[in-house]
Amino acid sequence: MLPIFWAVYFLALAYKKQSNIMLAEHLELIETIGLNLFFLFIFGFIGLSIHDVMNKNNVPKMGKVVVYFVLFLGCAGFIAKGIIQFIWESQGVG
């Protein structure tokens, strides 16, 4: 186990010089992906918490549909923003 650790350690040191340049070039892309994943997890946790609260309080089916629809509209807004931003940046507008 220990020789494998040292082999990986030395490979990481050798790769470090190349990775600093690569990281600087792709930092904006990494930040964008991280932010989108953050929003995905936040909307997921919001949906789970809303689901839990509605089940504990015996909310009628129509109320659940309305709440989930509003949550979906919030998610769809972020998805639409991402698609519009991607299209504008690919056309050189943004």
C-alpha positions in Angstrom: 0.0 0.0 0.0 2.8 2.4 0.9 4.7 2.1 -2.4 1.5 2.8 -4.3 1.1 6.0 -2.3 4.6 7.2 -3.0 4.2 6.4 -6.7 1.0 8.4 -6.9 2.6 11.2 -4.9 5.6 11.5 -7.2 3.3 11.4 -10.3 1.3 14.2 -8.8 4.4 16.3 -8.2 5.5 15.8 -11.8 2.1 16.7 -13.1 1.8 19.8 -10.9 3.8 22.0 -13.2 1.5 21.2 -16.1 -1.7 21.4 -14.1 -1.1 24.9 -12.8 -1.1 26.2 -16.4 -4.1 24.1 -17.3 -6.0 25.2 -14.2 -5.5 28.9 -14.9 -6.8 28.4 -18.5 -10.0 26.6 -17.4 -10.7 28.3 -14.1 -13.8 30.1 -15.4 -15.2 26.8 -16.8 -14.6 25.1 -13.5 -16.3 27.9 -11.6 -19.3 27.8 -13.9 -19.7 24.0 -13.5 -19.3 24.3 -9.8 -22.0 27.0 -9.6 -24.4 25.0 -11.7 -23.9 21.9 -9.5 -24.5 24.1 -6.4 -27.8 25.3 -7.8 -28.7 21.7 -8.7 -28.1 20.5 -5.1 -29.9 23.6 -3.6 -33.0 23.0 -5.7 -32.8 19.3 -4.8 -32.6 20.0 -1.1 -35.4 22.6 -1.4 -37.6 20.0 -3.1 -36.9 17.4 -0.5 -37.6 19.8 2.4 -40.8 21.0 0.8 -41.9 17.3 0.2 -41.2 16.5 3.8 -43.1 19.5 5.2 -46.1 18.8 2.9 -46.2 15.1 3.9 -46.1 15.9 7.6 -48.9 18.5 7.3 -51.3 16.4 5.1 -51.4 19.0 2.3 -54.1 18.2 -0.3 -53.1 16.9 -3.7 -53.9 20.2 -5.5 -51.7 22.1 -3.1 -48.8 19.8 -3.7 -49.2 20.2 -7.5 -49.2 24.0 -7.2 -46.1 24.0 -4.9 -44.2 21.6 -7.1 -45.2 23.6 -10.2 -43.8 26.8 -8.6 -40.6 25.0 -7.7 -40.3 23.6 -11.2 -40.8 27.2 -12.6 -37.8 28.3 -10.5 -35.6 25.5 -11.8 -36.8 26.1 -15.4 -35.8 29.8 -15.0 -32.3 28.9 -14.2 -32.2 26.3 -17.0 -33.5 28.9 -19.5 -30.9 31.4 -18.3 -28.1 28.9 -18.8 -29.4 28.0 -22.3 -29.8 31.7 -23.3 -26.3 32.5 -21.9 -24.8 29.6 -23.8 -26.4 30.7 -27.1 -25.4 34.4 -26.6 -21.8 33.5 -25.7 -21.5 31.1 -28.7 -22.7 33.9 -31.0 -20.3 36.4 -29.5 -23.0 38.6 -28.0 -22.1 38.1 -24.3 
